[in-house]
Amino acid sequence: MAILEYVSKSKSQPTIADISKALKIPKTTVFDIAHTLCDTGYLELADERFRTYTLGVKLFELGGRFLIKADLHTVARPLLEMAMLKTGETVFLAIEDQGELVYLDKVVGSSSVFTGADLGSRNPMHCTGLGKALLAAYPQDEVRRIIGQHGLVYKTRKTITDEMRLFIELQKTRKRGYAIDDEESENDVYCIAAPIIGMSSRPIAAISVASLAMRMTEERKILFSKVIAETALTISKKLGFLGDQLYKE
């Protein structure tokens, strides 16, 4: 990180010797680290002849992802608050990272249900409404890659732990336009979720509403699914999505 910061602030494109002298790191160590950073795209050779370095495009990609998430939070927050007011329940915003669900924001409802989903915490994708909402929007190969990486971990007696059953559930999710977590991640907790689609028509996040399962009448299920699907589509459109439905036919 010190090397990256030094290169970013340097007025000229530094050499290994320049970096070593400025940071008081042995040249061999700087060379090894710089070589790895080049291999991963965080640094680039600016001049082959003089062996000078500049920042790589990977840093631009990371910065772009940060901006997307920052914009997502800014756009989503007031709409999450509106969804909470319409349902009276806690509403969540989450993204996928390395095949896991990460919670970015939540608005606690007046009749809040307690869940283990704290901000920054991680959960499996296959057993959460948020995760299934995203998986249903992913290509099958990507879903299989995530399953292969993390498996289908058992959480409750209702958790889907069979791959074929999960793909059937994802197909149902696409058809109805939202995902359901019926006590699959936590006992007594029922969630309805929908994906947020970005400008490139790829899913970038998901939102959900969580309630005690015993309180989820058919009327509440209809209301909550409508609120969540409409809120997700509104957020998507504000982020540049041009479509009229969250899932492709």
C-alpha positions, 0 to 999 in steps of 0.5 A: 500500500505504501508503494501504491501511495508513493507512485500515486503521489510521485510527480514523475514515474519512479523507478525501483531505486526511487521507491526503495530510497523514498520508502527505505525498503530494500530494492529486492523487496520493492522489486518483488512487490512491484512485480506482483502488483504489475501481474495483478494490474495495480501497477504498470511499467510506464517505460520498459527501457528505464523501468519506471512505474505508473498506476494500473487500470485495476485501481481505476476499476476499484475506484469505479466500484466504490463510486457505484456503491456510494451512489447506490447507498445515496440513491437507495436510502430514502427509498428504503425508508419509504418501503419501511414506512409502507410495511412497518418492517425492517428493510435491508440493502445488500450486495454480493462479494466473493460469492457471499452476501454483505449487508450495506444498509438497513432501516429498522421498522416500528415492529422490527424483527430481530435478525443476525444481519448486522451491517457489514456481516456476511451470509450465504447466498442460497438461503437468504431472500437477498441472495436468491434475488441476486442468484436468480438474476445471474447466469447459471454458470455464475450460480454454479461457480458460487455454489462450488465455492461455498456449497449449500450450507444447512442453516435451518430445517427449511434451508435448500441444500440440493442444487436442483431444488435451488435452481427450481426455486430461482426459476420461480423467483424469476417468474414471480419477480421477487425472492422468498426466504421462508425461515431458510436462513433464520428460524421464525424470520420471513423475507421478501427480496428483489434485485437492483439492476444497474445501467449495464443490465447486471444485478448490483445489489438487492433489497428485502423486507423481513418480518416474523414468519407468524405475522406473514398473512397472505395479505401482507405477503402481497403488499410486501412483494409489491412494495419491494419489487416496485422499490427495487425497480425505482432504485434501478431506474435511478441508477440508469437501468432502462428496463421495465422488469427486474428479471428477463423472461 
